[in-house]
Amino acid sequence: MPVFKVDDFEKVDKLGIKLRLVISEETVRARDIDMGVAYIEPGGSTIKHVHENSVEVYFPLNGKGKLTIADEEFDLEPGMIGYVPKNTEHQLSNPYDEEFRVLFTHAPHF
């Protein structure tokens, strides 16, 4: 199936947050990309992590949050895109009062 409804995928706990992994090897046999939606509650954050073999791109859908890449922190909100090079430590966080929802993509898949 080439079209997916995000809400049809179960939210899972990963990296300290809830997310829905929609495009992946497990869901649609995608071997070159992963894509999903991260849901970061107020005060929440992912753990600091690294993707050794893939870049990651973040596209905020609603709310606002912070993207930390190495030791540098950036604001993220709808209309912005965050890019994390492979093999670089990073973290998403939400210090605000509203859920931060972000579309994420790994290429190639992680």
N, C-alpha and C positions, 0 to 999 in steps of 0.2 A: 504494500500500500504506500503510495507516495505522499499522502497528506495525513497529518496526525492532529488530534485534539489533545493538547497538553494535559487537560484534566482527566483524560482517560488513563494516564500513567500514575501509578502509586507514588506518593511521597515517601522517600526513604531517608534515614539518618545517615549522613556522610560528612566527614570533615567538621563535625560539630554543629551542622545545620540540617535543615530539611531541603531536599531537592527532588526534582523529577528528571530522570535521565530518559529523554525521548528518542534521540538518535544515538545508537551505539551498536556495537557488535552483537550484544545480547538481544536488543529489541528488533533491529532490522538488518542485522548482519553487515552493518557499516564497518569497514576496516580502515577508513581514511579520515574519519571525523567523529566526534562526539558532540552532542548538543543537548541542552536541557535548561531547566529553570531552577534557580536557587531562591529560597525564601529565607530571609534573615530577619528575625524578630528584633524589635527594639532592644538594644543592649547586647545583641548576639554577635557572633563572629565565627568565621571558619578558623580552624587551626592554621598555623603557618605551615605551608607545604610547598613542594617543588614538583614539577612535571619534567622529568629528565629528557623525555623524547618528544614533547609537544609544546607548542605555544598555546596560550589561552587568551581569548578575547571575551570581554564583558560588555554587555549592552543593557543598561538599566531600563526596566519597564515601568516601575513606579517607586516612589519614595526616593530617598537619597542615602548615601553611605560613603564609606572610605575604602580605598584600595591602597594597600601598602605593598610596595615592590622594593625588595631588599630593605633599606632603611628609610625610604622616601614615601610619604603619605600623600594621596591625591583624593580630592572630592570626586564623587561620581553621582550623577543624576540623569534622568531621561534626557536624551539629546546628546549624550556624551558616549564615548567608547573607550574602554580601558584595554590595553595590550600588555601582556606579560610574556617576555621572551622565554624560550625553553631553558630549563636548568636554573631558574631564578626563583628564590623564595618569595612568596606572596601571601596575602591574607585579605579577605573582605570583612568589613565590620559595619555595624549599624549603631552609632551612638545616638540616634534620633528616636522620636516617639511613634513613628509609623513604620510598618513593615517595608523592608527594602527587597524588591523582587528584581532579579537580574537574569537575563538570558546569557548563558555561557557556551562557548565553543572551544573544543580542543582539536588541534590539527597537527599531525595525525592524531588518531584517538589515543587516549592515555592508557 
